[in-house]
Amino acid sequence: HIVMEQRFFSKLCTTAAGVYQAQGVILAVSGQSGRRVLELGPGTIKQVITGSGRAKKPEVTRMVERLLGSTEPIRPADAADALAGAVAGVFHARSLALCGTP
């Protein structure tokens, strides 16, 4: 599986354009390779990682460090966000497999 965080932009169109272009490339490559894409919203990722869809960034970072057994703080914050998405994707993919969904 390939995990992408769902994004919503109401401002900053240049940032949005770059993100959507990158997502397009990821979707194209995943389609060519036959890999399934999981798009998880920020609240879903927070829910999976911390048990609360409204968790703040420091709480998510602490739980990711704990889940991964990290003895050092994860820096920068974007790295913690990416790892949270990856870990949530693993848990989500496992739950899909248990339900018989490929």
C-alpha positions as CSV (number, residue, x, y, z in Angstrom):
1,H,0.0,0.0,0.0
2,I,0.9,3.6,-0.5
3,V,-0.4,6.1,2.1
4,M,-1.2,9.7,1.3
5,E,-2.7,12.2,3.6
6,Q,-5.9,13.9,2.2
7,R,-5.3,17.6,1.8
8,F,-7.6,20.5,1.6
9,F,-6.4,24.0,0.6
10,S,-8.5,27.1,0.8
11,K,-5.5,29.5,0.3
12,L,-1.9,29.3,-0.9
13,C,-2.7,28.1,-4.4
14,T,1.0,27.7,-5.4
15,T,1.5,25.3,-2.5
16,A,-1.7,23.4,-3.4
17,A,-0.6,23.1,-7.1
18,G,2.7,21.6,-6.1
19,V,1.1,19.1,-3.7
20,Y,-1.5,18.1,-6.2
21,Q,1.1,17.6,-8.9
22,A,3.1,15.3,-6.5
23,Q,-0.1,13.4,-5.7
24,G,-0.7,12.9,-9.4
25,V,2.7,11.4,-9.8
26,I,2.2,9.1,-6.8
27,L,-1.2,8.0,-8.2
28,A,0.3,7.3,-11.6
29,V,3.2,5.3,-10.3
30,S,0.9,3.3,-7.9
31,G,-1.4,2.5,-10.8
32,Q,1.4,1.3,-12.9
33,S,2.8,-0.8,-10.1
34,G,-0.5,-2.2,-9.0
35,R,-0.2,-0.8,-5.5
36,R,-3.3,0.3,-3.6
37,V,-3.4,3.9,-2.4
38,L,-4.8,4.7,1.0
39,E,-5.9,8.3,1.5
40,L,-6.3,9.0,5.1
41,G,-7.5,12.4,6.5
42,P,-5.6,14.2,9.2
43,G,-8.3,13.3,11.8
44,T,-8.2,9.7,10.9
45,I,-4.4,9.6,11.3
46,K,-4.6,11.3,14.6
47,Q,-7.4,8.9,15.7
48,V,-5.4,5.8,14.8
49,I,-2.2,7.1,16.4
50,T,-3.5,8.7,19.6
51,G,-7.1,7.6,20.0
52,S,-8.3,11.1,19.4
53,G,-9.0,12.7,16.0
54,R,-8.4,16.1,17.6
55,A,-5.0,15.4,19.0
56,K,-2.4,18.2,18.8
57,K,0.9,17.8,16.9
58,P,3.0,17.3,20.1
59,E,0.8,14.4,21.2
60,V,0.9,12.7,17.8
61,T,4.7,13.1,17.7
62,R,5.1,11.6,21.2
63,M,2.9,8.6,20.3
64,V,4.8,8.0,17.0
65,E,8.1,8.1,18.9
66,R,6.6,5.6,21.4
67,L,5.2,3.3,18.8
68,L,8.4,3.2,16.8
69,G,10.6,2.9,20.0
70,S,12.5,6.0,19.2
71,T,14.9,7.1,21.9
72,E,15.5,10.5,20.2
73,P,12.9,13.1,19.4
74,I,11.7,13.0,15.8
75,R,12.7,16.2,14.0
76,P,11.5,18.0,12.0
77,A,7.8,18.1,12.7
78,D,7.0,17.2,9.1
79,A,9.0,13.9,9.5
80,A,6.8,13.0,12.5
81,D,3.7,13.8,10.4
82,A,5.0,11.5,7.6
83,L,5.8,8.7,10.0
84,A,2.3,9.1,11.7
85,G,0.7,8.7,8.2
86,A,2.9,5.6,7.5
87,V,2.1,4.0,10.9
88,A,-1.6,4.7,10.5
89,G,-1.5,3.3,7.0
90,V,0.0,0.0,8.3
91,F,-2.7,-0.2,11.0
92,H,-5.4,0.6,8.4
93,A,-4.1,-1.9,5.9
94,R,-4.0,-4.6,8.5
95,S,-7.6,-3.9,9.5
96,L,-8.7,-4.0,5.9
97,A,-6.9,-7.4,5.5
98,L,-8.7,-8.7,8.6
99,C,-12.0,-7.7,7.0
100,G,-11.0,-9.5,3.8
101,T,-10.6,-6.3,1.8
102,P,-7.4,-6.4,-0.4
